[in-house]
Amino acid sequence: MRAAQESAVRLDGHEVKITRPDKVLFPEDGITKGDLIRYYERIGPRMLPHLQDRPLSMQRFPDGIDKFAFFQKAAAAYYPSWIKTATVKKHGGTVRHAVCNDVATLVYLANQACVTPHIWLSRYQKPHSPDQMIFDLDPSTDDLAPVIQGAFMLKELLDGLDLPVYVKSTGSRGLHVTVPLEPKDDYDSVRDFARRVAGLVISRDAERFTMEQLKKNRGSRVFIDINRNAYAQTAVPPYAVRPRKGAPVAVPLAWDELRKKSFRPDGVTIRSIFERLDRIEDPWKDFWRDATSLGKARRKVEEP
């Protein structure tokens, strides 16, 4: 029986063992570990540019998304030698993280029941210098309208500062408004800038938006979370699967998609993503080419 539950695939010149592919990870949908593995193998070429050289934290569900789960930050000692790792300073010591630069690693982690890889906003070569700035719009209610309104308000402000601005669904309830950066500034500087921009949104509509950390104090307002812009914090990358009913996927979006009545942040799943990719040009195809400095924008925001 065990032999029937094990196989191996050869990817990027490496043999990756697949174990228990029939294990159901999404019980309401019948989605198995094998389905997850096949998804990440297929999406890998599209996803890898957003994972390249970044320390990973792995959200693992060994017995399915309705059972015990944990975040694994340190690369395990049993990982095969071909999996790239990066050691970074953290909490007075160091942590050796896995780094996913090839499809073989992505499949290996999926076989470990890593449903969602979470990425640093910087690469291990310059760990203190983020190359993206994220505004995470987190709703307090099921009303999507203020989340979309907040995304467009951020876009208007960032456009006015001559910054490239992109948006993606989180595969959950919110949106990530994201600016690609040249890795020149440190996290404190980027987060301070993000705080100023978020503050401008809140000053325009304090009844709908907040940076209040405590959920109990937010009421029905949308939380503009800028805290991901900090050393060792993580975000869900494009095309990552989320541990929710239907296996929704975080998806790069065109801004006009937010205006459609049918839009939902969790509306694209591992069962529908490839039809979308065949139909729609990648809205983030220029993301890394658009990377910019915050210098001029910072001076504009600081002007009295």
Sequence and secondary structure as in RCSB ss.txt:
>XXXX:A:sequence
MRAAQESAVRLDGHEVKITRPDKVLFPEDGITKGDLIRYYERIGPRMLPHLQDRPLSMQRFPDGIDKFAFFQKAA
AAYYPSWIKTATVKKHGGTVRHAVCNDVATLVYLANQACVTPHIWLSRYQKPHSPDQMIFDLDPSTDDLAPVIQG
AFMLKELLDGLDLPVYVKSTGSRGLHVTVPLEPKDDYDSVRDFARRVAGLVISRDAERFTMEQLKKNRGSRVFID
INRNAYAQTAVPPYAVRPRKGAPVAVPLAWDELRKKSFRPDGVTIRSIFERLDRIEDPWKDFWRDATSLGKARRK
VEEP
>XXXX:A:secstr
 TGGGEEEEEETTEEEEEE TT EEETTTTEEHHHHHHHHHHHHHHHGGGTTT BEEEEE TT TTS  EEE S 
 TTS TTS EEEEEETTEEEEEEB  SHHHHHHHHHTTEEEEEEESS TTSTTS SEEEEEEE SSS  HHHHHH
HHHHHHHHHHTT   EEEE SSS EEEEEEB TTS HHHHHHHHHHHHHHHHHH TTTEE  SSGGGTTT EEEE
 TTSSTT EE  TT B SSTT BB  EE GGGGGSTT  TT  BTTTHHHHHHHS  TTTTTTTT B SHHHHHH
HH  
